[in-house]
Amino acid sequence: MAVLLFADIAIREGGAYALQLSAERDFNNGLSLGPGIALSHAGDGSNGVDVAIGMVIFKVFGSQ
């Protein structure tokens, strides 16, 4: 069983950016669970920031 942390930042021309953070827990039976959050700004002159929150459930079937 392992716990993995992921983070990335993407900066684009025109001031657009995105920040993504997530954690993933891998279980011995091939199951992975991971909550995450993403913040993004379009860079089009607005001050708004979009927020996305989600959960990933991943299962491996067959031999590992």
Secondary structure, DSSP 8 states (H G I E B T S, - for coil): -EEEEEEEEEE-GGG-EEEEEEEEEE-TTSEEEEEEEEEEE--SS----EEEEEEEEEE--S--
